[in-house]
Amino acid sequence: VKPESVASILEREVESTIQNWLDFVDQDAELTCIPLSRIERTGHLPKLLLDLIVRLRLDSGLPAPISLAARDHGAMRLQQGYTATMVVEESRILQVSIFSTLQRNLCGVDFSRLLLDVVTIADEVDSQLKQAMSSYVTPAVPLKSPAFGLAG
Amino acid sequence: MMKLKELASVADILERELEPTIKEWLRRVNLIPELTDIPLSDADRTGHLPKLYYDLISRLRLAKDTHPPVSAAAAAHGHLRRAQGYSASMLIEESRVFQVATFGALHLHQSELDQNQVLLDVMVIADEVDAQLMETVRSLMGAKLAEAAA
């Protein structure tokens, strides 16, 4: 059996990955306290997963490209009443759902490339999270006396 | 007769490779001007990582459906980073580099890993790292609101 690339598995499993993500979200009281329709809740995911699949097919080692869609998603979530923490929570669930999809298709995965692709997935999802968070972020002003105790 | 290579767990590899992985994290962070614009010593920059790895390795060794409470150290880290001038976006960047360095370390040692177990452990790592990131961001944003209200 010829091994299947991670990109091909994710492309084939877009619908099930989104459903899996939604099932996790529906059990998360912090997220469901903001009432949204299915399309409002999941509308950003097809583009995010497409960006990820495209990135996986590029040479590894390239930095994540700028995603205007991720930025727009963050702005929309801010309007919908999400906190910054809730945006991080959605992203956490997305990573878990993607890896869960790969686990379900483990028998077809090319193991020699698997962990390189895992690196790319984590890099891309967190890069998109960072861009989504730009609506929430204003630069901090360092305090004059650094906090006590725990280093770094 | 060919000798079979002994498999190591993800937790064992991360524990054994702690020092080089933290060095790799620091090397990558030092390439990101957004982060290095805040001048910190290497010790201040990396001081939270041993505890974060300790929490992660402990979680990997627990039964799979166990979800221990997120470490109080994550919230303390958020407070400290806020005082040092970090934004939430910068915390996400640090956390992204953490995952990249961690999964990169596993890739370097993939021949020692059990192929049937590795993605289950990858899921635990992503879950734990993002849960700690949430707590750190929550703490930083809370400190920011408190400063604004003062």
Interface residues (C-beta under 8 A of the other chain):
Chain A: T83 A84 T85 V88 E89 S91 R92 Q95 V96 F99 S100 L102 Q103 L106 F111 S112 L114 L115 L116 V118 V119 A122 D123 D126 S127 L129 K130 M133 S134 Y136 V137 T138 P139 A140 V141 P142 L143 P146 A147 G149 L150 A151 G152
Chain B: I38 L40 A43 D44 R45 T46 G47 H48 L49 A73 A76 H77 H79 L80 R82 A83 Q84 G85 Y86 S87 A88 S89 I92 E93 S95 R96 Q99 V100 F103 G104 L106 H107 Q110 Q115 N116 V118 L119 L120 V122 M123 A126 D127 D130 A131 L133 M134 V137 R138 L140 M141 K144
